[in-house]
Amino acid sequence: MTETTDHRDSYPPTAEFAAAANADASLYQRATADRDAFWAEQADRLHWEQPWTQVLDWSDAPVAKWFVDGKLNVAYNCVDRHVLDGHGDQVAIHWEGEPGDSRDITYAELLTEVSRAANYLTELGLEAGDRVAIYMPMVPEAIVSMLACARLGLTHSVVFAGFSPTALRQRVDDASARLIITTDGQWRRGKAAPLKEAVDEALYANGDVPHSVEHVLVVRRTDIEVPWTEGRDLWWHETVAQAAPEHQAQAFDAEHPLFILYTSGTTGKPKGILHTSGGYLTQASYTHHNVFDHKAGQDIYWCTADIGWVTGHTYIVYGPLSNRTTQVVYEGTPNFPDEHRHWNIVEKYGVTIYYTAPTLVRTFMKWGREIPAAHDLSSIRVLGSVGEPINPEAWRWYREVIGANTAPIVDTWWQTETGSIMISPLPGVTAAKPGAAMTPLPGISAMVVDEEGKAVELGETEANGYLVLDQPWPSMLRGIWGDMDRYRSTYWERYAEQGWYFAGDGAKLDADGDLWVLGRVDDVMNVSGHRISTAEVESALVGHSGVAEAAVVGASDATTGQGIVAFVILTAEAKDTGDALIGELKAEVSREISPIARPREIHVVPELPKTRSGKIMRRLLRDVAEGRELGDTSTLVDPNVFEAIRASRA
């Protein structure tokens, strides 16, 4: 097949797309003219039980209060109001189970399910402010549980169902959760893996050390045998499913804690990132509407994330449902029963907006374009990327092969801590550049600064610096659960004088002033005094036709401070010609970036160590590169991948 990828530097929206888009350039002007009025306008898209008296109170910085004195119910905004507006028959969720079972749930049915769950949680004696841990795969009851908690003012802590019992216990203890909601098991590539068993293991993990959990509520999913503790354990189908189907939602303060989500910290102890209600829902709803150009009642939206991560919270549950979205929720892996699964789902439901991670895009590239080419993907009109910077090569492939060279790509930068998208193209406005995050969204303010906090100059060749957020934003974290000192030191200490939030990411501005995120600062290598980003070197390696995926780390080097060590996976078609290929790849990097960036070593490996959310564990690769004992491998999908990597280095 001839290579048709067009290598323009930027891709403006078509006139047709721009004309019908939700967002136009005036959003930027309105936000600049009066920031508070702009956010008030976005908050007005929601239903408030009691209006706010002040948009932002920043007097207790770095803790913000947004929409002061306002009261709302998050679940009411996501479900009830759509039913009351006459949209009860619209499908909210097209749920696709891994084994091939599926369910369509309308907004009216979702309201009934959420009401039953809220009634039963109340019966268990849970009260607003209590914490509930949710440890579930991608089943509808997981979303129902989150919404039922939101409805009752219970603060949920969703723990990814791939985490170990130890990780679950750590999070349950930190949040003092009174209830765990889980399933008997989960489907993984056609096999039922136990999950309730992991909960029991977690609760007995520390021997006799007491924990806060009073009940474990279990959804039947795989019908496997489960350990059972009478009086503590409860079946969902015997309790929630029997509860009354009506429930009156109560309004909570805009600053009422909505959820805690744990993210890995550099110290090893997870940080419980706290998000509240009014500001979070405002920005989640606003960004989903504008960044994805979502049209209620017309689009079929699919975000491929898991609810265990922030992307699943904001762009599966709260953002989309607040905007009356019809969305696909898929339980399983992209290659079960085969590599066609995602494209079969796109065809089945006519997906129009598809939001996924660069890791998956590169995996699709590795599997080959003939797989998506075997499907009718013409329904797709917007593509999204999330989780890490996407390399230009993967960006172009995604646009061409999945988006028929017409669908705009929204490459979104944000974090668990920011709560929702901060920097992204607007699909009807921006001439997007492959690999660039572009500019902050209207209402968001960001800068690229040096160590001292001076803004880097546009288009300087070395205009690399640190990404900071210099103004508070509605969906910002309100702290680290139970540890406000750690909150201040982790995010605010570096630029305390200026009062800026430090994102922990490196970034650069190009000559047009567009922003490129270079990855975590700890992923920026210092080679002979030159700052080189792992993302840039990885991008250069993946630019070679034989490389499907690459991970790069800086390993200590007596001569240069750090030497660049790369691990690459080849495409199915590529031949491993040994030294010849390694030489070619080193030359490619020298050419793409600079001879300074030429890797010291390149290893061809069968697989890379990834966490279950698809992030490459560079910390562990650094251990391998420096010949150290491996650190904690518990969050990896496949800890055995290191044997193969070691063999390749031998």
N, C-alpha and C positions, 0 to 999 in steps of 0.2 A: 504494500500500500504506500502510495507516495506521501511524503511528509508535507502536510498543508499548514502546519502551525504558523500563524502569522506573528512576526516578531516586532510588532509595533511597541513603542515605549509606553503608550497609554491607550486606554480603551474607553472612549466616552459613551454615554448611553445613546441609544437610537432616539431619534426625534419622537417616534411613536411611544417608546417606553417613558421618556421624560414627560410627555404630554399627559399621560395617565397616572404618573407617580404620586404617591401620598405626599412626598416631601419635595419642596422646591427650594431654590437658593434663599428665599425670603426668611426661612427659618433661622439661618445664620445671622441675618441682619436683626431680626427681632430679639434673638438671644443676646447679641452684643449690645443692643440699645438699652435693654432693661432685663437683666438676668432674672431677678426675682419675679417680674411680671411674666416672663417666659415660662418659668417653672410652675407658676400659678396656673397658667393656661394649660400646661400638660396635666397638672393634678385635676383640673376640671373635666378631664376625660373620664374620671372615675366617679363613683357614687359615694358621697360623704354624708354621713348621718348628722354630723355637726361640722359647720365650716371652721376653717382655721382662722386665727387672728394675726398670724405672722408667718411669712413664707419660710424664713431661715433665722434661727437664733444660733450664732456662732460664738457667743460670749464665753462658753465653757470649752473652747477649742483645746485639744483636737476632737472633742465630742460634739457632734452637731445635733441640733433639734430642727427637723423640717416639718412644716405645716403645723406649727404650734397650736395646741388646743383642739386641733381637728380630730374627729372620730370617724372611723369607718370599719367595715368588716371585710377582710381580704377575700374570704370565700364567697360572700355575697356578691362581690365585684366580679368574681370569676365564674359564678354559676347562676345564682338566683336572678340577678337583674336581666340576664339574657332570656330566661324562661318567662319572667314577668313582661318582657318586651315582645313576647310572642314567638320566640325562637326555640321553644322547647323541643320541637321535632328535628332541629338541626343536629347532625352528628357532631359530637365533641371529639370523640376518640374512635378511630378505626384501629382496633387493637389486633396485632398479629402475633400469635404465639410461635415459639420456635418449632414445635413439632408440626405446625401447619393448621392448628385450630385458630379461629379468629372470632372477634366480637365487635359489634358496632354499638357504641353507647351514646345516646342523644343527651342534650343538655338537661332535659326533663328527667331522664333516667339517672344521670350523674347527680342531680339535685337530691333525688330519692336516696341514692346510695350514701351520699355525704351526710344527709340528715339522719339516716339510720345509724351510721358510725358515730356521729356526734351524740345522739341519744344514748348509745351504749357506753361511750367513754364517760359521759356524765354519770351514768348508772354505776360505773366503777369508782366514782368518787373523785375523779380528776377535776381540778379547778384551774381557772385562768392563771398562767404563770408557771404551772407545773411543766416538766419536760417529759417528752415521749421520744424514745429511740425507734427508728424505723429501719429495719434490716431486711430488705426485700429486693427481689429481682424486678424486672420491668413488667409487672402485672398491673391491671387496672386498680386493684385494691391498694397498691402503693400510693397512687395519685389520690385516691379517695381518702386514704389515711392522712396524707399531708393536708388536704383541704379540710378534713374534719378537725384536725388540730388547729388550723388557722381560724376556723369558724368559732372554736371555743376559747381562743386565746391561749392554747397550749403551745409551748415552744417546741417545735420538732427538731430532732437531730437525726438526719438521714445518714446511715452508715452503709457505704457501698457493700453489696452482698458478696463481693469477692474478697473482702477483708477477713483476716483471721480472727478466731475467737479472742485472742489477746488484744487485738486492735479494737474490737467491739467493746470489750470490758473496760479498756482505758477510756473510751469515749462515754460509755454509760456512767462510769464512776465520776468523770470530770463534770458531767452535766447533772448528776444525781437524778437520772431518769426513773420515773415511777413505773413506766410501762414499756415493754418492747413489743413491737408488732413485727411479725415475721411470716415465713411460709414453711410448709413441711420440707420442701426442697426446691431446687431450681433446675431447669433444663439447660444443659451445656453440651452442645454438639450431639444431641440425641440421647444423652444419658442423664438420669436424674441424680443430681448431687445433693446430699443432705444440707439443710440450712438450720432447721430447728435444733438439730444436734449440736451445731456450732454455738447456738445461744446457750444451751445447757452447759457446754464446755466453758463458755465465757463466764457464766454465773458461778461455776464451781472452780474457776481457774485459780483463784488465790486461796484455795482450801477453805478455811473458816472465816476469811475476811468478809464482813458483812457488806452487802450492796443495797442499793436503793430500790431495786425492782420488786414490785408487788405482784405484777401479773405479766404473763406472756400470751399475747393474742396471736393465734396461728391460722393463716389462710391455707386451705388445702389446694395444692397446685399439682404435685406429682404423684400423690397417693402412696408415697413410701412410708414405711414404718417410722414412727417417731417416738423418742423417749417422752414420758409424760409425768408431770408432777400434779397430782390432784389438788384442786383448790387454787393453785397458782396459774396453771395453763388452761387456756380457753380456746375452743374452736370458733373461728369467725362465723362459719355457717350455722352454728348453734346459738350464736349470741347476736352479733351485728345484723345478720340477715333476718333475724326475727324481731328486731327493734322497730319502733314506730317510724313511718316514712316521712313524717313532717317534723320540722324543727325551725324555731324562730331564731334567726341570727342576732346576736348582740353586737353593738359597735364597741371598738376598743380605741384607745388613744393612738394617734399616729406613730408615737414612739414605743408602742407595746412590742416586746420582743417576738418576732415571727419565727425565726429559726437560728440554730447554731449549726455551723458546718465546719468540720475539722479539716485542717489542711496541714501538710507535713511542715514541720519547722526545721531550721538548720540544727537545732539542739537535739532533735530526735523526739521531743515531746510534742505531740500534735497541738496546734493552736485552734481553739474554738472560736471561729469568726462569727460575731454576732450581727445579725441584720434585724431591723425593725420593720414596721408595717407600711406607713403612709408614703414615705419617701421612696422606699424600695419598690413598692407596687407602681408608683408614678413613673419611675424611670424604666422599670421592666416593661411596662405597657407602652410607653412612648418609644423606646428603642425598638421593640418588636414591630410596632406599627410602621415606623419610618425606615429602619435599616432593611427589613425584609419586604417592604412595600406590600404588607399583607392586606388583602381585601376580604372582609368578613362575608361569608356565604358564597364566596367564589373560589378562593384558594384552597388547595390541599397542601398542608405544611408538614414537613418531616424533619425534626431535629434528631440525629442519630445518637445523641448522648445518653448517659445513664442518669437516673434521678439521684444517684449517689454523689454526683459532682454538681458544682454550681450551675453548669450549663443546663442540666436537667431541671434544676429548681426554677431558673429564670426563663428558659426558652423551651421547656416542655410544659411546666405547670403554670406559673404565675403570669408571665407575659402573654403567651398565646391564649390561655383561657380568659384572661381579662379582656382580650380583643375579640372574643367569640370566634375562635379559630376552629376549623375542622382539621384535626391532625392525625398522623399515623404514629402509633407507638409500637415499637417492635421489641420483642423479648430477647431475641437470640443474637448469635454471632453472624458476621457478614458472609461467612463461607459454609453455612449449614443450610441445606444438605450439600450445596456446592457454591462456587463463586458467583453464581447468577442471582443469589437471593435478594440483594438490595434492588437490583434492576427489575426483578419480577414484582417486587412490592411497589416500585415506582409505577410500573405498567398497570398493576391491578387497581390501584387507587387513583391513578392520574396525578401523581405528586407534582405540584407546581413550584414549591420552594423547598430546597434541599440543603440542610446545614450539617456539616460534618468536620472532621479533623484532618489536618494535612497528613498525619500518619496514615490514615485510611486512604486518602487520595494516592499517596505513594505506593500503598499496598495494591490498589487497583492498577496502577501503572505496571507494577511488577507482574501482576496476573495477565496483563496484556489487554490492548484496546478491543480485541475481537469479542471479549465478553460483553462489555456494554454495547458494542456495535450490533449484537444479536437482538437488541431490544429497542422498542419504540420509546425513546425518552423525550419525545417532542413536547410533552406537557410541561417540562421544566422551564421556568422563566427567570428564576433567581437562584443563584448558588451562594452558599456561605461557607466560611472557613473559621475555625476556632481552636484554641488550645496552645498554639505556638506560631511563630512566624512561618508562613508558607513560602517555600523557595520558588523563584520565578518559573522554573521548569515545570514543577507540579501545578502551579497556577495556570500556566498556558494549556497544559494537558487537560486539566479539569474543565476549563472553559471550552476547549475545542471538542473533547470527546464526550463529556457529559452535558455541556451546555450548548452544543451545536454551533459554537462560535458566536452566539448571540446573547446568551444569558449573562447579565452582569454578575461579577463575583464580589461579595462583601466580605473582606478579610477583616475580621473583628478582633481588636485588642481589648481585653479586660481581664479581671482576676476574680477569684473567690471574694477577695476583699472589696473590690469595687462594686460587686453585686450585679452590675449589668454592663452592657457595652459602653465603652468610653471613646475609643478611636476607631473609625471605620469610614469607608466610602458611603455616601448615600446613593443608592443605585440609579435614581433618576437625575442626579446632579453631577456626580463626580466622574471625571475621566480617570479611571483607576489605573494604577501602575502595577504590573505583576510583582508581588512580593512586598509592596508598601502598605503600611497601615493607613497612610494618607493624612487625614486631619482629625482633630477632636470633633465630636458631634456637636451640633448647636447646643449651647448650655453647659458644655464641658470645657475646662481650661487645662492645658498641659504645656510643659516646656521641656526643652532639652538643655541641660546645664552642665557645667564642669564641676570638679571637686569643690570649688569655692562657692558655687551657686551662681556663677556668671552664665548668662545665656550664650550658647554656642552660636557662632556667626553662620549665616546661611551659606551653604554650598562650599565652605572651606573643605579642602580634601580630607582633613582630619577632623571634620565637625562631628565627631562622636562624643557622646556624653551620657548623662544619666537622665532617665525619664522621670519627671516629677509632675504632680498634680498640684497646681498652685491655688485652686479654689475648691471649697467643699462642693459635694454633689449629692443629690437626693438619696441614691442607693448605696452610699458609702457605709462601710462597717462602722458599728458604734463602739467597738472594743473587742478585746479577746476575753471570752467568758472566764470570769473569776481571776483575771490577771491584767488589770489596767496598766500596771507598770510595764509589762511586756509589750502591751499595745503601743505605749508611747515610745519605748526604746526601739522596737522593731521598725515602726513606720514613720516616726516623726523626729527621731533624734538627729539623723544626719543633717537635715536642713531645719533644725529647730529654730534658728535665728529668723529664718524667713517664714516659718510656719507652713512649710510645704510637706506634702505626703510623698515619700520616696517609694517608688514602685518596685525597686530591686531589679529593674530592667535597664539595659543599655539601649541607647537609641541614637539615630543620626538624622540630620535634616539634609535633604538634597538642595540643589540650587533653586528649586521652585518653592522651597519651604515645606515640602512634604516629608512626613515622618516615617522612618523605617525602624522597626523594633529589632534590636540585635540579640534578643534573648537575655536570660538572666545575667546579672553582672558576674556571678560566679561562673558563668559560661563565657566570659571574655578572657582571652588568654593574653599574657604579656610576653611577647617574644622579642628579645633584644630591645626592650623599651617601646615596642610597637603594640598598641592594643588591637588584637584581632579577635573577631567574634567567631565562636564555634559555628553559629548559624551561617555565616558567610562562607566558611570553608566547606561546610556540609553542602551548601547550595552549589558551590563550584564542582564538587565531586559528583553530585547528582546530575549536574549538567552534562556529564559524560554519558554517552548512549548506553554503556554497559552497566551503569550503576543504578540500582533501584532505590537504595536507601543508604544513608551514611550517618555515622555518629562520630563526633570529633571531641577530643579532650586535650587539655594542656597537661603534659607530664613534666615533672621537674627535670631540668637540664642544666648540667654544670656550666655549659658555655653560654646559653641564651636565656637562662632563667626558666623558661618553659619551652619544651619542644612539642610540636603538634603531632599527636598520634590519632590516626583515623581507622575506623572499623567500617567496612563497606559490605553490603549485600549486592550481589550481581543480579541482573535481570535474567529471566528464564532463557533468553536467546544468547546472552553473552558467553563467550569462551574465556575461561581463566587461563591466560597465557603466562601466568607467573610473573617473573621479573619484568617482562615486556609491558604487561598491563599496569603494574605498579609504577613503572617509569612514566607511562602515558598519563596516569592519574596525577602524579606529582607535577608533571609539566602543565597539566590542565589547571591545577590550582595556582601555579606560578603565573600562568597566563591570565587567569580570571581575576586574581586579587593582586598578587605581587610575589616575587621570589621569596620575600620574608615569610610568606604564609605557606611555603612549600612544606608539606608534612615530613616529619622525621621518619615516621614509620606508617605504612598502610597495611592493614590486615584484612584479607577477604574472609568473611565469616558467614555461616549459614543463617544466623538470626541475631537480633540485637536484644539486650535485656530491657524489657518494657514493663511499666506498671500496668495495672488493669485499665487505667484511663488512657493508655497509649503513649504515655510520656517515656522517653528514653532515660534510663537511669545512668547519667553520665558520671555520677559520683562513683559508681561501682566500676565503670570502665576505667576511671582514673586509677582505682585500686589495681586493676589488672595491668594497666600500662606501667605502673610504678612497681609492680611485682609485690604488692602488699596482700595481706589476708583480706578477704572480702568483708565489707561492712554488712549491715542488715539487708537480707534479700527477701524478707517476708512479704513485701508488697509486689513482688514480681509475678508476672503471669506464669513464667517457667524458669525457676531457679537453675535448672540443668543447662540452660543456654551457655553458662560459663565454661562447662567442660569443652564444648565445641569451640569456644573462643580461645581457650587455652591451647587446644590442639592446633588451632590455626597459627598460633604464635610460636609453637615449638619448632 
